[in-house]
Amino acid sequence: MLKKNGLVVLSDEIYSQLTFEENYKSISNFYPEGTIVSTGLSKWCGAGGWRLGFFAIPNQLKDLKNGLKTLCSESFTSVSAPIQYAAVEAYTGDYSTYLKTVKKILSFTGNYVYKNLKSNTINVTKPEGGFYLFPEFTNTKFSSSSEMCKDILNKTGVALLPGSDFGLDNNKMLARLSFTDFNGASFLKNTLGSKKLDDADLKKHAPNIVDGVSALKEWSNSL
Ligand SMILES: Cc1ncc(COP(=O)(O)O)c(C=O)c1O
């Protein structure tokens, strides 16, 4: 369809390296001549705020590429020097062991949250990568997702972003939940090698996740 109509696809693949089952396939495999892939280092490096992103643009779209280059050089100038040095390291070093361990932690943590949250009144999809879930609370009395998130924050201390912040219907009780509230350095240090994670590891290295999930569940049950 895209090919037939000659549409240009902008595919934001910044989370693709955090796919748990290594089965990620970019749309550029199927439509290389019309796909622009955007990505960056902040997600897979666990370096939020270290903003270095790039586009991979096919030769067939070189006019667009030249236009973009002009636009970017006039509006962003350049990435700061420390981030450029970090990027050289990130893209030239071998971080396969680090990435494997990060995915093991995120997969285990995400699945823990999923399993413990999913219920008759909370719809949530099993995570396949990255570090977010998007639960829907189906038995609420709120008139908007932002009102619901305020109530959750006040009563449980858990901060979620309302679905309306992502352009979703404000009447749908959706929220974005990030499951990264833990000390990554110590969790990583204790997870290297072939060690399988269990719930006790999560309690030890990510107590806020365990407490947050049970507080959310309790909040939902009390409605
Ligand atoms: C889907 C998506 N694309 C791109 C970005 C941009 O990442 P950064 O500004 O950290 O490079 C983000 C960051 O939150 C994101 O969630």
The ligand as an SDF file (V2000), in Angstrom:
LIG
                    3D

 16 16  0  0  0  0  0  0  0  0999 V2000
    9.3520    7.2100   20.7260 C   0  0  0  0  0  0  0  0  0  0  0  0
   10.4910    8.1540   21.0470 C   0  0  0  0  0  0  0  0  0  0  0  0
   11.2190    8.6290   20.0230 N   0  0  0  0  0  0  0  0  0  0  0  0
   12.2390    9.4880   20.2460 C   0  0  0  0  0  0  0  0  0  0  0  0
   12.5730    9.9080   21.5230 C   0  0  0  0  0  0  0  0  0  0  0  0
   13.6980   10.8820   21.6660 C   0  0  0  0  0  0  0  0  0  0  0  0
   14.7290   10.4590   22.4820 O   0  0  0  0  0  0  0  0  0  0  0  0
   15.9300   11.4000   22.9320 P   0  0  0  0  0  0  0  0  0  0  0  0
   15.4430   12.8150   22.8930 O   0  0  0  0  0  0  0  0  0  0  0  0
   16.2650   10.9570   24.3130 O   0  0  0  0  0  0  0  0  0  0  0  0
   17.0590   11.1630   21.9830 O   0  0  0  0  0  0  0  0  0  0  0  0
   11.8350    9.4240   22.6110 C   0  0  0  0  0  0  0  0  0  0  0  0
   12.1590    9.8540   23.9940 C   0  0  0  0  0  0  0  0  0  0  0  0
   11.4020    9.7820   24.9300 O   0  0  0  0  0  0  0  0  0  0  0  0
   10.7580    8.5210   22.3710 C   0  0  0  0  0  0  0  0  0  0  0  0
   10.0220    8.0090   23.3820 O   0  0  0  0  0  0  0  0  0  0  0  0
  1  2  1  0
  2  3  1  0
  2 15  2  0
  3  4  2  0
  4  5  1  0
  5  6  1  0
  5 12  2  0
  6  7  1  0
  7  8  1  0
  8  9  2  0
  8 10  1  0
  8 11  1  0
 12 13  1  0
 12 15  1  0
 13 14  2  0
 15 16  1  0
M  END
$$$$
